[in-house]
Amino acid sequence: MDQESQVDFNPENFFNREPSPEQEDQQDSQPTDLYIRDVIAQQDPKMLEAGVSQSLKILQNLKQIFSRYAEDSPDALAWTVAIEKLIPQAQRKRTVVGVVGNTGAGKSSVINAMLDEERLVPTNCMRACTAVVTEMSWNDSTDPFSKYRAQIEFIARADWEKEVGILMKEFMTESGGVSREIADENSDAGIAWAKFHSVYPKITRDSLNDCTVESLMSEKSVLAVLGTTKKINTATPYTFYQQLQRYVDSKEKVSKKGKDKEKDTGKAKKSFGLEFWPLIKVVKIYVKAPALSTGAVIVDLPGVHDSNAARAAVAQGYMKQCTGLWIVAPINRAVDDKAAKTLLGDSFKRQLKYDGGFSSVTFICSKTDDISITEAIDTLELEDEVQELYEQQQRLEDQIKDAKGKIDDLKEEQDVYRIAQNEAASEIEVWEQLKDSLDDGETVYAPTAKSKKRKNSRRDSARKRRQGHDDGDDVFIVSDEEDPSTESDCDSDTADVQPPLTPLTEGDIKTKIRELRDTKKTSRREGILRTEKIKELRHQIPEYEKNIKKIKADISHICIAGRNDYSKRAIQQDFAAGIKELDQENAAEEDEENFNPDEELRDYDEVARSLPVFCVSSRAYQKLCGRMQKDGSVPGFKTPEETEVSAFVTRLTPGAAMV
């Protein structure tokens, strides 16, 4: 464009140009922001992200156009400045969600499931979980070898020096001795000693009297990490987990050599390695989890009651930043332990202190797959709902029992026909020998019942020798040279008087052999038929068992859903009761004289209904997503959606209520 065109540029004319002929033919014009509103109404994170991306391209193009005329047109300059202010708003906004819960609540498992990782955040770090604040946010690195990143920030030397003094006061008496409570790992003295001993494992209780804060602060291995930041960069989650464990795990380390050496006594030697977790200020983890892609930051807040002021300040700082608070408790304790109300006494009250509201709270009942079916049916009165399923299960179990009984009967019949087949084969062998002898001109007789036993025994020996590649010349044949009634000395006392024997003809022998072959063939056929029936019955049993497993899963599903529904309502009511108590405490403090405990300060039924409660099974979710291959299936869940993990994760996305 020439100089004249630049001077004549008018933003109003730019956006209010005359419509083209094609546009004139269209229906009445729609609002220019119609499509934008449609995108927003979809509440779809992917669509919103795509819309933002497309909008940035348009803004960049507009900025280039307006910037050409910014020097000569105040309006163009104003538009350029406005666009420059608008573009940064497309960047992901930091939304901090704090996660609180007692030890064993399943917080780490819930977070791992939310991150779509089998095991990224340590789930068994014991005392470390009560001390280390862990922050999880989006990883914007494009380096494939830094797909999983972490920064472990250690407390300053001065902070650790103060904490060492506090810890020693906890487990040392005024006289300089060791407190007896140190043996109780749940006491303040026991907890303080565990933390102290993790950092100074070589110092025994007997040598504590010789220790001073100054001498402890000269420990080189401790000084080497204080005030530093360690970084982890890996390409795989397993390697990342292993390296992170080194810093945050507080398990007692046992050497393999110690196990082998003291295997007989069952006691293994503990290694004396320094544990880092008491020295950690905060752990920051960066991963490419979709749940974090929109700017959400998950912070595992173990608590702010820490003897170290630096760590306590970090926890308090995160609490002030939190736009949402997740309270996690195992479902089998969430109701009985009044978890919603109990946690109001610490984490939640601190949150109220900073923002004055409770709409940012979400309650997560974990471990919903941990359920006693019998107790659930009895407690929740689900007998009518599961009765038909139990009857189906019983019928299938009866069918399995009947099939197994039939298999046993068929096996017995199989044995009978197998014996008959073998006997027929043995007799055929004898009669064929008789036929051979008859063909040789000898006189032969039918084996008698008494001699048959002896002949069978000798025939078996001959057959065994033949199977051993022995031609066998000792086939027993009754002829003129041998008296068929002759008995051995051992049988002479019991020998029966034998009737005169009739020589066998060729026709007699052929008829007998034909009969024996028919018997052998029939026995073999009947045995095969029973084998097929056994196979058929055995094939049916797994199908019955599969159906029983499905029925049990359906029963589990009913019980889990019933308990979830009951727990949600109970926790919501418990939560509202806690809010009511808190309101009354505040009202009494503000105006004790006019305080009326019977006055409802707000609609507590609405408070109860407003609390989002999710009953989740991290284990079932991981399993249904194809992870945790070494674990067995989790009954009661058919799809990942039924675990409710994805339901509460959506609350992190744009457009969802941030609770």
C-alpha positions, 0 to 999 in steps of 0.5 A: 500500500502507498502512503495515502492508503495508510493514512486513509486506514480506518478500523471501522471500515475494516470490520464493516466492509460491504458483504460479498454477493455470496453473503447477500444471498445467505439468510439473516446474519448471525451474531459474530460471536455465535461460533465462539459461544458454541465452542464455549458451550461444548465444555470440551477441553480439547475443543477449547484448546483448539479454539484458543490455538486457532484464535491465537493465529487470528490475533497474530495475523490481525496484530501484523495488519494493525501494526503496519498502521500503528504509527499513523493511526491511533486506532490501529495502535490501540488495537495492536496494544489490545491484542498484545495484552490479550495474547498472554491470556491464552497461556495456561493459568496456574490453578492450585489444587491441594490434596489432604488426607491422613496416612493410609488414605490412598492419596498417592494412589489417587494422584497416580491414577489422575496422572495416568501413571501406574507408579510415579508418586511414591505410595509407600513413603511412610513418614516422608508422606507426613513431611514433604510437600509435593507439587505436580504440574505440566511438563513443557519440556520437548526433550524426550529424555526429560519427559519426567522431571523433578526438582528436590529443594532442600531446606537451608542450613539455618532452618535445619539447625533450628529444627535439630534443636527442636527435635532434640528437645522433643526426645531429650529430658531436661536432665540430659537423658533420653525420654522414655517416650522415644520407644513409642513411635507414635509419640512426639518424642518417637516421631522426633527421634525417627526424623533425627535418626533418619538423618544421623543413622550412626548416632545411637541413643546411648551417645546422644549425651555427647551430641550438640547442635554444633557437632551435628551441623558439622556432618559433611553428608548433611551439609552437602545437600542443605540449601541445594536443589537436586534435579531428575530428568528421565525418559521413563516413569520407572527410572524416574520413580526409582530416582525419586524414591532415593530422596523421599522414601523413608523405609528401613533399608535392609541389605541383601547381605544382611538378609542372607547372613541372618536369615535363620534368626529372621533379623536383617541388618539395617544399612546406615545410609542417610535418608534425605526426606527430613531435609527436603523443603518441597518436591516439584514434579513435572509430567505430561499428564493430560489432567495438568495440561490446562495449567492445573497444579496438584499439591500433596499437602501432608500437613502444616504441623511441621517442626521445620519453619521452612517446610511449614511456611511452604505448606501454608503458602500453598494453602493460600494459593489453593483454588481447590481443596481435595480431602481424601479418606478411605471409604471404609473409614470416611463415614465411621470416622466422620472424616469430613467433619474431622478434617474441618478441624485442620486443613479445611479451617485453614482454607476458610481462614484464607478465602472465607468460603467452602465452595472449593472443597471436594471430598474423595472417598478412596479404595471403594474396591475394598469391601465386604460383600456380606457386611454391605448386604446386611448393613445397606439392606440389599438382600432383595436386590441381590437375591436373584443373583445369588439364586443364579449363582447357586444354580450354577454351583449346583450344575458344576457339582452335578457335572463333576459328579458325572465326570467321576461316574464316567471315569469309573465306567471308563476304567471298567471298559479299559479293563474289559478292552485289555482282558479281551486283548489278552484273551485274543492273544491266547486264542490266536496262539491256540489257533497257531498250535492247531494249525501245527497239528496239535490238539488244543483245549479251551482254557479252563476258569482255574487255569486261566488265571495261571495262563493269564499270568504266564501270558502277561509275562510273555507279553511283557517280554515281547514288548521288551523285544523278546521273541518269547518261546514260552507261550502256554499251550495246552496239548496232548503232552501236557495234562491240563488238570495238573496243578502246582504243589501250592494249588493242589490242596484247593484244586477243583475236579475238572470235567473231561475236556473237549478238543477245540475245532478251527471253527470254535477258535475263530468264533471265539476270536471274533467274539473277543474282537467285538468285545474289545471294539465295543469296549474301546468305542464305549471308552471313547464315548465317555472320554468325549462326554468328560471333555464336554462336561469339563468344557462346561465347568469353566463356562459355569465358573465364568458366569459365577464370576460375572454374577459375583462382580454384579453383586460387588457392583451393587454393593459398591454402588450402594455403599457409594451412594450412602457414603456420599449422602452421609459425608455431605450431611457430616460436612454440613454439620461441621460448617454449622459448628464453624458458623456458630463458633464464628458467630459466638466470637463476634457477638457472644451476647446476641448469639443464638445457637438455634438460629440457622445462619444459612441453608445447611441442606444446600451446603450438604448438596453443594459438596462434591463427593467422588467415590473412587477406586484407583486400583480398578481404574489402573487395571481397566486402563491396562496398567498393573498387569501383575495385579488380579482383576478388580470385581465390581467395575466394568469400565474406567468411568465407573471408578469415578477417577475421570469424573473428578479429574474433569474438574481440573479442566476449563469450563468445569467448576473448579472445586 
